[in-house]
Amino acid sequence: MAAPISNEIIDANKHDDSIIYKIEATVVTGFERIAKQECIEKFGSNINISERQGRVIFELPFSKVHLALDLHSAENVYLLVHEIDDFAFSTDKTTALLQFRQLVKDIGQARWNNGLAVWREVCNYEQSVSVPDLTQIDISVTHSSNDDPHVESHPVSPGATGEQRDSGEKSNEATEMTDAGDGPTSVQSDTGDPKMKDDHSCQNSKLDDVVVSDRVPLGVPRFRATCYRTGKHHSFGSPDAACEFGGAINDFFRWKVDLKNFDIEVVLNIEDQRGYVTLALTKATLGKRNINHFGPTTLKSTIAYCMLRMSGIKDGDVVCDPMGGGGSIPIEGAICWPNAHFLCGDNHGMAESRVHSNVTDINQQRAEKEQGALKVDMFRWDVKRLPLHDSSVDVFITDMPFGKRMGNKFDNRRLYPQVLTELARVARPTTGRAVMLTQDKKCIQQSLIRLGYLWRRADTCWINIGGLSAGAFLLYRTANIVK
């Protein structure tokens, strides 16, 4: 397997496809197989790709790295700069933290600059960015911000946020949830290690701004360093590692620290005794790329895509989301499968306006790019009495009420069988499919046992959504008539 980035100095203006880069894309836990399928479809069957919990790792030539941002299943995308399979972290905290300063130096000028050249190209950063020769750097020497006229003084070391992850997932979103571990903490904060939930993102402690002057000279980027850590036998916490790692970058490169309005995010990943460093190619999660008008349970675009892909949509299919909400599923479907017909409906009075607003916003963006308008039909209806002909829909895809924010599990006992029966009436016999997402596993399984003569379960993806374990159930319509 190719190394993450060559240690030979490469002219940023003369990249060619003989140079292979390793990319990490984080995905919703449980949908790794779907994401891998998309990568193979987009980049070819000969792509070198592997799955890990909450992410897929693959290799691309320079000319295709930017295409990783077009993956519909990816939440965030990172460029691997350096990795160490056996880091051998010291059991002494002070020594271990010095190892992170040494790591910044050991990566070397060539790897840093080659990675930054790719980052610059993909992220369209106009100014030149490079790091100095690191061979003569003394890792024990720190530079006070008072020595730099461009940075206002601050009583603590600059640098970073840190978090522990159990799932291998990560995100820049500060308001979502992941599994137990350290919370991302600014270096000013003494919040400790708040509990987290296993999802692709994290519950941040409140991030206080590192005070940075606006008078940053050209060619000096703003940055933040983040640590994602898995493992219980470390002598340091994630905030400690992030602070030392980010502090070394500030000391050695003289980049400016800004935890919110950063240009570059440098990520230190620690998995037991393995460590690797990446540069973020995305600043925000791609899971909200198509939605501007949110409801109480709006589905991420990434989850919607994976559910759509599970169903095996074909040209000419009629695809329906009978509980459409904000329109995440039909909008994502209309973008990715333009030759299918998408419709959705809901009984909530505001759902129709949200879908209309989201489709309007997307079509305005597409008009600016001279792309055709999306066609999504929206109706107001009762999902238990759909105003659709028998055997008229090829695919149903929907996010069922979990019984948490919407409805309750007692109501689900009646709702789920009624919905499955009505969908069976409208779905095409033998060829009709349905993908249903729910956290109420007991209710959906009991309903499928009861209605097994109408629906056959073909596949299930158990995923993490907002810290909840949910299932995406792929169902096939039988030939039996609804009683």
Residue pairs with C-beta under 8 A, 6 or more apart in sequence:
1 48
1 59
2 20
2 22
2 48
2 59
3 22
4 21
4 22
4 80
4 81
4 82
4 83
4 111
4 276
5 21
5 22
5 79
5 80
5 81
5 82
5 111
5 114
5 115
6 19
6 110
6 111
6 114
7 108
7 110
7 111
8 110
9 109
9 110
9 113
9 114
10 19
10 110
10 114
10 117
12 113
12 114
12 117
12 120
12 121
15 62
15 63
15 117
15 118
15 121
16 61
16 62
17 61
17 62
17 63
17 64
18 61
19 61
19 62
20 59
20 60
20 61
21 59
21 60
21 61
21 62
21 65
21 79
21 80
21 118
22 57
22 58
22 59
22 79
22 80
23 57
23 58
23 59
23 60
23 65
23 68
23 77
23 78
23 79
23 80
23 281
24 55
24 56
24 57
24 77
24 78
24 79
24 80
24 278
25 35
25 39
25 55
25 56
25 57
25 58
25 68
25 71
25 73
25 74
25 75
25 76
25 77
25 78
26 54
26 55
26 74
26 75
26 76
26 77
26 78
26 168
26 169
26 170
26 171
26 200
27 34
27 35
27 54
27 55
27 56
27 73
27 74
27 75
27 169
27 200
27 302
27 306
28 54
28 73
28 75
28 169
28 199
28 200
28 300
28 302
28 303
28 306
28 463
28 464
28 465
29 53
29 54
29 167
29 168
29 169
29 198
29 199
29 200
29 463
29 464
30 461
30 462
30 463
30 464
30 472
31 73
31 302
31 303
31 306
31 461
31 463
31 472
32 51
32 52
32 53
32 54
32 55
32 56
33 51
33 461
34 73
34 306
34 309
34 310
34 461
35 51
35 56
35 71
35 73
35 74
35 306
36 49
36 51
36 56
37 309
38 71
38 72
38 73
38 309
39 47
39 49
39 56
39 58
39 71
40 47
40 49
42 67
42 70
42 71
43 58
43 60
43 64
43 67
47 58
47 59
47 60
48 58
48 59
49 56
49 57
49 58
49 59
50 56
50 57
50 58
51 57
52 168
53 167
53 168
53 169
54 165
54 167
54 168
54 169
54 200
55 168
55 169
57 80
60 67
60 68
62 118
62 121
65 79
65 118
65 121
65 122
65 281
66 121
66 122
68 74
68 77
68 281
69 77
69 122
69 281
69 282
69 286
71 77
71 286
72 301
72 302
72 305
72 332
72 336
73 302
73 305
73 306
73 309
74 286
74 302
75 169
75 171
75 200
75 201
75 285
75 286
75 287
75 300
75 302
76 170
76 171
76 172
76 200
76 280
76 282
76 285
76 286
77 280
77 281
77 282
77 286
78 267
78 278
78 279
78 280
78 281
79 115
79 118
79 119
79 122
79 278
79 279
79 281
80 276
80 277
80 278
81 107
81 111
81 112
81 115
81 276
81 277
81 278
81 279
82 103
82 106
82 107
82 111
82 276
82 277
83 274
83 275
83 276
83 277
84 103
84 274
84 275
84 276
85 274
86 273
86 274
87 99
87 270
87 273
87 274
87 275
88 273
89 96
89 99
89 234
89 235
89 236
89 270
89 273
90 96
90 99
90 235
91 235
92 235
93 235
93 236
93 240
96 234
96 235
96 236
97 236
97 240
97 241
97 244
98 139
98 140
98 244
100 241
100 244
100 245
100 248
100 268
101 139
101 140
101 244
101 245
101 247
101 248
101 251
102 139
103 245
103 248
103 268
103 275
103 277
104 134
104 139
104 245
104 248
104 249
104 252
105 134
105 137
105 139
105 248
105 252
107 277
108 134
109 131
109 132
109 133
109 134
109 135
112 130
112 131
112 134
113 130
113 131
115 279
116 129
116 130
116 131
116 264
116 279
118 279
119 125
119 129
119 264
119 279
119 281
120 128
120 129
122 281
123 281
125 221
125 263
127 218
127 219
127 221
128 219
129 219
129 221
129 264
131 252
131 253
132 252
132 253
134 252
137 252
139 248
141 251
142 157
142 247
142 251
143 250
143 251
143 254
144 153
145 151
145 152
145 153
145 154
145 158
146 153
148 254
149 215
150 213
150 215
150 216
150 217
150 220
150 256
151 158
151 211
151 212
151 213
151 256
151 257
152 211
152 212
152 213
154 188
154 210
154 211
156 187
156 188
157 187
157 243
157 244
157 246
157 247
157 250
158 187
158 210
158 246
158 247
158 250
158 257
159 187
159 210
159 224
159 225
159 242
159 243
159 244
159 245
159 246
159 247
159 249
159 250
159 257
160 186
160 187
160 224
160 225
160 226
160 227
160 239
160 242
160 243
160 245
160 246
160 247
160 259
161 184
161 185
161 186
161 204
161 207
161 224
161 225
161 226
161 227
161 239
161 242
161 259
162 182
162 184
162 185
162 226
162 227
162 229
162 237
162 238
162 239
162 240
162 241
162 242
162 243
163 170
163 178
163 181
163 182
163 183
163 184
163 185
163 196
163 202
163 226
163 227
163 228
163 229
163 238
164 180
164 181
164 182
164 193
164 196
164 228
164 229
164 230
164 237
164 238
165 178
165 179
165 181
165 196
165 198
165 202
165 228
165 229
165 230
166 178
166 179
166 180
166 181
166 198
166 230
167 178
167 179
167 198
167 199
167 200
167 464
168 230
168 271
169 178
169 198
169 199
169 200
169 201
169 464
170 200
170 201
170 202
170 226
170 228
170 267
171 200
171 201
171 202
171 285
172 201
172 265
172 280
172 282
172 283
172 284
172 285
173 201
173 202
173 284
173 285
174 184
174 202
174 203
174 204
174 207
175 201
175 203
175 204
176 199
176 200
176 201
176 202
176 203
176 466
177 196
177 197
177 199
177 201
177 202
177 203
177 466
177 467
178 196
178 197
178 198
178 199
178 200
178 201
178 202
178 203
178 467
179 196
179 197
179 198
179 199
179 464
179 467
180 195
180 196
180 197
180 198
181 193
181 195
181 196
181 229
181 230
181 238
182 193
182 194
182 196
182 229
182 237
182 238
182 239
183 191
183 193
183 194
183 195
183 196
183 202
183 203
183 204
183 205
184 202
184 204
184 205
184 207
184 226
184 238
184 239
185 191
185 192
185 204
185 205
185 238
185 239
185 242
186 205
186 207
186 208
186 210
186 259
187 210
187 239
187 242
187 243
187 246
188 208
188 210
189 205
189 206
189 207
189 208
189 239
191 205
191 206
193 237
193 238
194 203
194 205
196 202
196 203
197 203
197 466
197 467
198 464
198 467
199 464
199 465
199 466
199 467
200 285
200 287
200 464
201 285
207 259
207 260
208 259
209 258
209 259
209 260
210 257
210 258
210 259
212 222
212 256
212 257
212 258
213 256
216 222
216 256
220 254
220 255
220 256
221 255
221 256
221 262
221 263
221 264
222 255
222 256
222 257
222 258
222 261
222 262
222 263
222 264
223 246
223 249
223 255
223 256
223 257
223 258
223 262
223 263
223 264
223 265
223 266
224 246
224 257
224 258
224 259
224 262
224 264
224 265
224 266
225 242
225 245
225 246
225 249
225 265
225 266
225 267
225 268
226 242
226 265
226 266
226 267
226 268
227 238
227 239
227 241
227 242
227 245
227 267
227 268
227 269
227 270
228 238
228 267
228 268
228 269
228 270
229 237
229 238
229 241
229 269
229 270
229 271
230 270
230 271
230 272
231 270
231 271
231 272
231 273
233 272
234 270
238 270
241 268
241 270
242 268
245 266
245 268
246 257
246 266
249 255
249 266
250 256
250 257
255 264
262 283
264 279
264 280
265 279
265 280
265 283
266 277
266 278
266 279
266 280
267 277
267 278
267 279
267 280
268 275
268 277
269 275
269 276
269 277
269 278
285 300
286 301
286 302
287 300
287 301
287 302
287 303
288 300
288 301
289 301
290 301
290 328
290 331
290 332
290 335
290 358
290 362
291 298
291 301
291 326
291 327
291 328
291 331
291 358
292 357
292 358
292 361
293 326
293 353
293 354
293 357
293 358
293 361
294 326
294 354
295 325
295 326
295 348
295 350
295 351
295 354
296 405
296 406
297 325
297 399
297 402
297 405
297 406
298 325
298 326
298 328
299 325
299 326
299 328
299 329
299 399
299 437
300 328
301 328
301 331
301 332
303 328
303 437
303 463
303 465
304 328
304 329
304 331
304 332
304 333
304 397
305 332
305 336
306 461
306 472
307 329
307 397
307 435
307 437
307 472
308 319
308 329
308 332
308 333
308 336
308 337
308 397
308 435
310 435
310 459
310 461
310 472
310 474
311 319
311 395
311 397
311 433
311 434
311 435
311 474
312 433
313 319
313 333
313 337
313 340
313 395
314 340
314 394
315 337
315 339
315 340
316 339
316 340
316 341
317 337
317 340
317 341
317 394
317 395
318 340
318 341
318 343
318 392
318 393
318 394
318 395
319 330
319 333
319 337
319 340
319 341
319 342
319 343
319 393
319 394
319 395
319 396
319 397
320 342
320 343
320 344
320 345
320 388
320 393
320 395
320 396
320 397
320 426
321 327
321 329
321 330
321 342
321 343
321 344
321 345
321 396
321 397
321 398
321 399
322 344
322 345
322 381
322 383
322 386
322 396
322 398
322 419
322 422
322 423
323 345
323 346
323 383
323 398
323 399
323 400
323 401
324 330
324 344
324 345
324 346
324 351
324 355
324 378
324 398
325 346
325 348
325 351
325 354
325 399
326 351
326 354
326 355
326 358
327 344
327 354
327 355
327 358
327 359
327 376
327 378
328 399
329 344
329 397
329 398
329 399
330 342
330 343
330 344
330 355
330 376
331 355
331 358
331 359
331 362
331 374
331 376
333 340
333 342
333 397
334 340
334 342
334 374
334 375
334 376
335 362
335 374
338 372
341 375
341 377
342 375
342 376
342 377
343 376
343 377
343 378
343 379
344 355
344 376
344 377
344 378
344 379
345 378
345 379
345 380
345 381
345 383
345 386
346 352
346 380
346 381
347 380
347 381
347 382
347 383
349 380
351 378
351 380
352 378
352 379
352 380
355 376
355 378
356 378
359 374
359 376
359 378
362 374
363 373
363 374
366 372
366 373
366 374
367 373
379 387
381 387
383 419
383 422
384 415
384 418
384 419
384 422
385 422
386 422
386 423
386 425
386 426
388 426
389 426
390 425
390 426
391 426
391 427
391 428
391 429
391 432
392 426
392 428
393 423
393 426
393 427
393 428
393 432
394 427
394 428
394 431
394 432
394 433
395 432
395 433
395 434
395 435
396 423
396 426
396 427
396 432
396 433
396 434
396 435
396 436
397 434
397 435
397 436
398 434
398 435
398 436
398 437
399 437
399 438
400 412
400 416
400 419
400 436
400 437
400 438
400 440
400 444
401 407
401 411
401 412
401 415
401 438
401 440
402 438
402 439
402 440
402 468
402 470
403 409
403 410
403 411
403 412
403 439
403 440
403 443
404 439
404 468
407 415
409 440
409 443
412 440
412 443
413 443
413 446
416 438
416 440
416 443
416 444
416 447
417 447
417 450
417 451
420 447
420 448
420 451
420 454
420 455
421 451
421 454
421 482
423 434
424 432
424 451
424 454
424 455
424 477
424 482
425 482
427 433
427 434
427 477
428 477
429 477
429 478
429 479
429 480
430 477
430 478
430 479
431 477
432 476
432 477
433 474
433 475
433 476
433 477
434 455
434 473
434 474
434 475
434 477
435 472
435 473
435 474
435 475
436 444
436 472
436 473
436 475
437 465
437 470
437 471
437 472
437 473
438 444
438 470
438 471
438 473
439 465
439 468
439 469
439 470
439 471
441 470
441 471
444 471
444 473
448 455
448 457
448 473
448 475
453 478
453 480
454 477
454 478
454 480
454 482
455 475
455 476
455 477
455 478
456 475
456 476
456 477
456 478
457 473
457 474
457 475
458 474
458 475
458 476
459 473
459 474
460 471
460 472
460 473
460 474
461 471
461 472
462 469
462 470
462 471
463 469
463 470
463 471
463 472
464 470
